[in-house]
Amino acid sequence: MPLQVELVSADQRVWSGEASIVVVRTVDGDLGILPGHAPVLAVLPAGDLKIESTSGEVVTATVDGGFLSVEHDRVTLVSDRAALARSVAS
């Protein structure tokens, strides 16, 4: 079962869809999230994150900080400001 991912900023949904992996930097270190990951709530510093969609597209986004929530294969990334940096089909 894939991850259901939603990346939102204060004023818009930046990206949402199904993903096979999400890689983020938290204030405690790097974290890779795969389907079946244990529930987690983490603080995100400013930086980049990577989402690999189930279609093979690799999405890189930049956030100015925020938080990450993972529960039951649902990943929510929230930041005051978030923007897609690039999207590459593999």
C-alpha positions as CSV (number, residue, x, y, z in Angstrom):
1,M,0.0,0.0,0.0
2,P,1.5,3.4,-1.0
3,L,1.9,6.4,1.2
4,Q,-0.7,9.2,0.9
5,V,1.3,12.4,1.0
6,E,0.2,16.0,1.4
7,L,2.6,18.9,1.4
8,V,0.9,22.2,2.4
9,S,1.9,25.8,3.0
10,A,-0.1,28.4,4.9
11,D,-2.0,29.4,1.8
12,Q,-2.1,26.4,-0.6
13,R,-1.7,22.7,-1.2
14,V,1.8,22.4,-2.8
15,W,1.7,18.7,-3.7
16,S,-0.4,15.7,-2.9
17,G,-0.5,12.2,-4.1
18,E,0.7,8.6,-3.6
19,A,4.4,8.0,-2.9
20,S,6.7,5.1,-2.4
21,I,9.1,7.0,-0.2
22,V,9.5,10.4,1.5
23,V,12.9,11.7,2.6
24,V,13.1,14.7,4.9
25,R,15.6,16.3,7.3
26,T,14.2,16.8,10.8
27,V,15.8,18.7,13.6
28,D,17.0,15.3,14.9
29,G,18.4,14.1,11.6
30,D,17.4,12.6,8.3
31,L,14.3,10.4,8.1
32,G,13.1,8.1,5.3
33,I,9.5,7.2,5.4
34,L,8.3,4.0,3.7
35,P,4.8,2.4,3.8
36,G,4.2,0.8,7.2
37,H,6.3,3.4,9.0
38,A,5.6,3.8,12.7
39,P,3.7,7.0,13.7
40,V,5.9,10.0,14.1
41,L,5.6,13.7,14.6
42,A,8.8,15.7,13.8
43,V,9.9,19.3,13.5
44,L,11.4,20.3,10.1
45,P,14.1,22.9,9.8
46,A,14.4,25.0,6.6
47,G,15.6,22.9,3.7
48,D,14.7,20.4,1.0
49,L,12.7,17.3,1.0
50,K,12.2,14.5,-1.6
51,I,9.0,12.6,-2.5
52,E,9.2,9.7,-4.9
53,S,5.7,9.2,-6.3
54,T,4.4,5.8,-7.2
55,S,4.6,6.8,-10.9
56,G,8.4,7.2,-10.6
57,E,8.3,11.0,-10.5
58,V,10.8,12.5,-8.0
59,V,9.6,15.7,-6.5
60,T,11.9,18.0,-4.6
61,A,10.4,20.8,-2.5
62,T,11.9,23.5,-0.3
63,V,10.3,24.4,3.0
64,D,11.2,27.1,5.5
65,G,10.6,24.9,8.5
66,G,7.4,23.3,9.8
67,F,6.4,19.8,10.9
68,L,5.9,16.3,9.6
69,S,3.2,13.9,10.8
70,V,3.1,10.2,9.8
71,E,0.2,7.9,10.8
72,H,-1.4,4.9,9.0
73,D,0.6,5.5,5.8
74,R,-0.5,9.1,5.7
75,V,2.3,11.7,5.6
76,T,1.5,15.3,6.1
77,L,4.1,18.0,5.7
78,V,3.2,21.5,6.9
79,S,5.2,24.7,6.5
80,D,4.5,28.4,6.4
81,R,6.2,28.5,3.0
82,A,6.8,25.6,0.7
83,A,7.6,25.5,-3.0
84,L,8.4,22.8,-5.5
85,A,12.0,23.0,-6.5
86,R,11.8,20.5,-9.3
87,S,10.1,17.4,-10.5
88,V,11.9,14.7,-12.5
89,A,10.4,11.6,-14.1
90,S,12.6,8.6,-13.6
